[in-house]
Amino acid sequence: MSKSLKRVTQALLDAGCTALPVEVGQATTAQMAADLVGCALDQIAKSIIFRGEMSGEAVLFITAGGNQVEADRASTLAGEPLGKADAGLIRAQTGFAIGGVSPVGHLTPPRAFFDPRLDEFEQVWAAAGTPRHVFGIAPAELLRISGAQRAAFTTAAAPF
């Protein structure tokens, strides 16, 4: 078991959650993860990391799979302009590699915001530290254990 997967598993246990990671196969997009899990696209809780332009710190947006973070709204919530977070910042602050960033189990928990669209489901699925592992959890529980703040910061992705 990878260090990242162990850290997520421990974070879930420490928070008193019954959810545990499961291996579903390699997923590089939210749609791939939804297909592997057998759920709706918006039931995938994506962990999107930006870099605060003034603070230099990671800022986490937990977003429904079909939604996109709207840059101006996200910057307003973060209280600073946001830019692209590179792999080094993501790894250093969260302990995760791009593609497996979990909303919990970070080395240094970032400021976090939660997409209200996720509240519309009984269960959502989030990355568990690797591109192959996810965990299913009630949105309210994910909000609680992630330390995120519920806020409007998304737009629905354009249909294909």
MIFI-125961 format. One line per 8 residues: number of its first residue (from 1); their letters; for each residue y, x, z of N, C-alpha, C. Coordinates in steps of 0.1 Angstrom, whole numbers, always signed. Example, Ala and Ser with C-alpha at 12.3 -4.5 7.8 and 13.67 -1.06 7.14 Angstrom:
2
1> AS> -57:+132:+78:-45:+123:+78:-33:+132:+78 | -22:+128:+71:-11:+137:+71:+0:+129:+79
//
This chain:
160
1> MSKSLKRV> -12:+9:+0:+0:+0:+0:+12:+9:+0 | +22:+6:-9:+34:+14:-10:+43:+12:+3 | +51:+22:+5:+61:+22:+16:+70:+9:+15 | +74:+6:+3:+83:-5:+2:+76:-18:+5 | +64:-20:+0:+56:-32:+3:+53:-33:+18 | +50:-22:+25:+48:-22:+39:+60:-26:+47 | +72:-21:+42:+84:-24:+49:+88:-39:+48 | +85:-45:+36:+88:-60:+34:+78:-68:+43
9> TQALLDAG> +65:-64:+43:+55:-71:+51:+59:-70:+66 | +63:-59:+70:+67:-57:+84:+80:-65:+87 | +89:-66:+78:+102:-74:+80:+98:-88:+81 | +89:-93:+73:+85:-107:+74:+78:-110:+87 | +69:-101:+92:+62:-103:+104:+72:-103:+116 | +81:-93:+116:+91:-91:+126:+100:-104:+128 | +102:-111:+116:+111:-123:+116:+103:-135:+120 | +90:-134:+123:+82:-145:+127:+77:-154:+115
17> CTALPVEV> +78:-148:+103:+74:-156:+91:+59:-156:+89 | +54:-167:+84:+40:-167:+80:+38:-162:+66 | +49:-161:+58:+48:-157:+44:+43:-142:+44 | +34:-139:+35:+30:-125:+33:+30:-122:+18 | +33:-110:+14:+33:-107:+0:+19:-108:-7 | +19:-112:-19:+7:-113:-27:+10:-106:-40 | -1:-100:-46:+0:-93:-59:-2:-103:-70 | +7:-104:-79:+6:-114:-90:+6:-107:-104
25> GQATTAQM> +9:-94:-104:+9:-87:-117:+23:-83:-120 | +25:-74:-130:+37:-68:-134:+47:-78:-139 | +59:-79:-134:+69:-88:-139:+82:-81:-140 | +88:-81:-151:+101:-74:-153:+113:-83:-155 | +110:-96:-155:+120:-106:-156:+117:-118:-147 | +127:-126:-143:+124:-138:-135:+115:-147:-142 | +116:-149:-155:+107:-158:-162:+93:-153:-162 | +91:-140:-163:+77:-134:-162:+72:-137:-148
33> AADLVGCA> +80:-135:-138:+75:-138:-124:+72:-152:-122 | +80:-161:-127:+77:-176:-126:+64:-179:-133 | +62:-174:-145:+50:-176:-152:+37:-171:-144 | +39:-160:-138:+27:-154:-131:+25:-162:-118 | +35:-167:-111:+34:-175:-99:+30:-189:-102 | +34:-194:-114:+32:-208:-117:+42:-217:-111 | +55:-213:-111:+66:-221:-105:+77:-222:-116 | +87:-230:-112:+99:-231:-121:+107:-218:-120
41> LDQIAKSI> +114:-215:-131:+122:-203:-132:+132:-202:-120 | +139:-213:-116:+149:-213:-105:+142:-211:-92 | +129:-212:-90:+122:-209:-78:+121:-194:-75 | +124:-186:-85:+124:-172:-83:+137:-168:-77 | +137:-162:-65:+149:-157:-58:+151:-142:-62 | +160:-141:-72:+163:-127:-77:+172:-120:-67 | +170:-107:-65:+178:-99:-56:+187:-90:-66 | +199:-94:-67:+208:-87:-76:+218:-78:-68
49> IFRGEMSG> +218:-65:-71:+226:-56:-63:+238:-51:-71 | +250:-52:-65:+262:-46:-71:+267:-35:-62 | +276:-27:-67:+283:-17:-59:+297:-21:-56 | +301:-21:-44:+315:-24:-40:+323:-12:-45 | +333:-15:-53:+342:-4:-59:+350:+3:-49 | +354:-3:-38:+362:+3:-28:+353:+9:-17 | +343:+2:-13:+334:+6:-2:+323:+16:-6 | +319:+15:-19:+308:+23:-24:+294:+18:-19
57> EAVLFITA> +294:+6:-12:+282:+1:-6:+275:-9:-15 | +263:-11:-14:+255:-21:-21:+259:-35:-15 | +260:-45:-24:+262:-59:-20:+251:-67:-27 | +244:-75:-20:+232:-82:-25:+236:-97:-27 | +231:-102:-39:+233:-116:-43:+219:-121:-45 | +214:-131:-37:+201:-137:-38:+203:-149:-47 | +198:-149:-59:+202:-158:-69:+189:-165:-75 | +191:-178:-78:+180:-186:-85:+177:-179:-98
65> GGNQVEAD> +165:-179:-102:+160:-172:-114:+168:-175:-127 | +172:-187:-129:+179:-191:-141:+194:-190:-141 | +199:-185:-129:+214:-184:-127:+218:-169:-129 | +231:-168:-132:+237:-154:-134:+248:-153:-124 | +250:-141:-118:+261:-139:-109:+274:-139:-117 | +284:-146:-113:+297:-147:-120:+305:-136:-113 | +310:-126:-121:+316:-114:-116:+328:-117:-107 | +337:-126:-112:+350:-129:-104:+347:-135:-91
73> RASTLAGE> +338:-145:-91:+334:-152:-79:+328:-143:-69 | +319:-134:-74:+312:-125:-65:+321:-115:-59 | +331:-110:-67:+340:-100:-62:+349:-107:-51 | +353:-119:-53:+361:-126:-43:+353:-127:-30 | +340:-131:-31:+332:-132:-19:+331:-119:-12 | +329:-108:-20:+327:-95:-14:+339:-89:-8 | +351:-94:-13:+364:-89:-8:+368:-76:-14 | +362:-73:-26:+365:-61:-33:+359:-62:-47
81> PLGKADAG> +365:-55:-57:+359:-55:-70:+344:-50:-69 | +336:-55:-78:+322:-51:-78:+319:-44:-92 | +310:-34:-91:+306:-28:-103:+291:-27:-103 | +286:-20:-114:+271:-19:-115:+266:-9:-105 | +256:-13:-98:+249:-4:-89:+239:+5:-96 | +239:+18:-95:+229:+26:-101:+217:+27:-93 | +206:+32:-99:+193:+33:-92:+194:+42:-80 | +203:+52:-80:+204:+61:-68:+209:+53:-56
89> LIRAQTGF> +220:+45:-58:+226:+37:-47:+216:+27:-42 | +209:+20:-51:+200:+10:-48:+188:+16:-39 | +183:+27:-44:+172:+34:-36:+177:+39:-23 | +189:+45:-22:+194:+51:-10:+197:+40:+1 | +203:+29:-3:+207:+19:+7:+196:+9:+10 | +188:+5:-1:+178:-5:+2:+164:+0:+4 | +162:+12:-2:+148:+18:-1:+139:+13:-12 | +144:+4:-21:+136:-1:-32:+141:+4:-45
97> AIGGVSPV> +131:+5:-55:+134:+8:-68:+138:-5:-76 | +146:-3:-86:+150:-14:-95:+137:-21:-100 | +137:-34:-99:+125:-41:-104:+117:-46:-93 | +119:-41:-81:+111:-45:-69:+120:-48:-57 | +133:-49:-59:+142:-51:-48:+139:-64:-41 | +136:-63:-28:+134:-75:-20:+146:-80:-13 | +147:-93:-9:+159:-97:-2:+158:-93:+13 | +146:-88:+17:+144:-84:+31:+138:-70:+32
105> GHLTPPRA> +139:-63:+43:+132:-50:+45:+140:-39:+40 | +153:-40:+39:+162:-29:+34:+163:-18:+45 | +164:-6:+40:+167:+6:+49:+180:+3:+56 | +190:-1:+49:+203:-4:+55:+207:-18:+49 | +206:-28:+57:+208:-42:+52:+222:-43:+46 | +223:-47:+34:+236:-49:+27:+243:-62:+31 | +256:-63:+28:+262:-77:+29:+254:-85:+18 | +251:-97:+22:+243:-105:+13:+248:-120:+11
113> FFDPRLDE> +247:-125:-1:+251:-139:-4:+239:-146:-10 | +239:-159:-8:+227:-168:-11:+231:-179:-20 | +225:-180:-31:+227:-191:-41:+222:-204:-36 | +231:-214:-35:+227:-227:-30:+217:-234:-39 | +216:-231:-51:+206:-236:-60:+192:-235:-54 | +189:-224:-47:+176:-222:-41:+172:-232:-31 | +182:-238:-24:+180:-249:-14:+173:-261:-20 | +173:-263:-33:+168:-275:-39:+153:-275:-40
121> FEQVWAAA> +146:-264:-35:+132:-263:-36:+125:-262:-22 | +113:-266:-21:+106:-265:-9:+102:-251:-7 | +99:-244:-18:+94:-230:-17:+101:-222:-28 | +105:-210:-25:+109:-200:-35:+101:-187:-34 | +102:-179:-44:+94:-167:-45:+103:-155:-47 | +101:-145:-39:+110:-133:-40:+102:-120:-41 | +108:-110:-47:+101:-97:-48:+98:-91:-34 | +87:-85:-33:+82:-79:-21:+82:-64:-21
129> GTPRHVFG> +91:-58:-28:+92:-43:-27:+86:-36:-39 | +79:-43:-48:+74:-37:-60:+75:-48:-71 | +74:-43:-84:+74:-53:-95:+61:-61:-96 | +51:-59:-88:+39:-66:-88:+36:-75:-77 | +45:-75:-67:+43:-83:-55:+54:-92:-52 | +51:-104:-47:+61:-114:-43:+56:-121:-31 | +66:-128:-24:+62:-137:-13:+68:-150:-15 | +61:-161:-11:+66:-174:-11:+72:-178:+2
137> IAPAELLR> +83:-185:+2:+90:-188:+15:+99:-200:+13 | +101:-208:+24:+111:-219:+23:+125:-212:+22 | +134:-218:+14:+147:-213:+12:+155:-211:+25 | +154:-220:+34:+161:-219:+47:+157:-207:+55 | +144:-205:+54:+138:-193:+61:+143:-180:+55 | +143:-180:+41:+148:-168:+34:+162:-165:+38 | +170:-176:+38:+184:-174:+42:+186:-168:+56 | +178:-173:+65:+178:-168:+79:+174:-154:+80
145> ISGAQRAA> +163:-150:+74:+158:-136:+76:+165:-126:+67 | +172:-130:+57:+179:-121:+49:+193:-118:+54 | +198:-126:+63:+211:-125:+69:+222:-128:+59 | +219:-135:+48:+228:-138:+38:+237:-150:+42 | +248:-151:+35:+257:-162:+36:+256:-171:+24 | +254:-184:+26:+253:-193:+15:+267:-194:+8 | +268:-193:-5:+280:-193:-12:+278:-196:-27 | +288:-201:-33:+288:-204:-48:+293:-192:-55
153> FTTAAAPF> +284:-186:-63:+288:-174:-70:+281:-173:-84 | +275:-183:-88:+267:-183:-100:+272:-192:-111 | +267:-190:-123:+267:-199:-134:+253:-200:-140 | +250:-211:-145:+236:-213:-151:+236:-204:-163 | +224:-198:-165:+222:-190:-177:+223:-199:-190 | +228:-194:-200:+228:-201:-213:+214:-203:-218 | +212:-215:-223:+198:-218:-229:+196:-210:-242 | +184:-207:-245:+181:-199:-257:+182:-206:-269
//
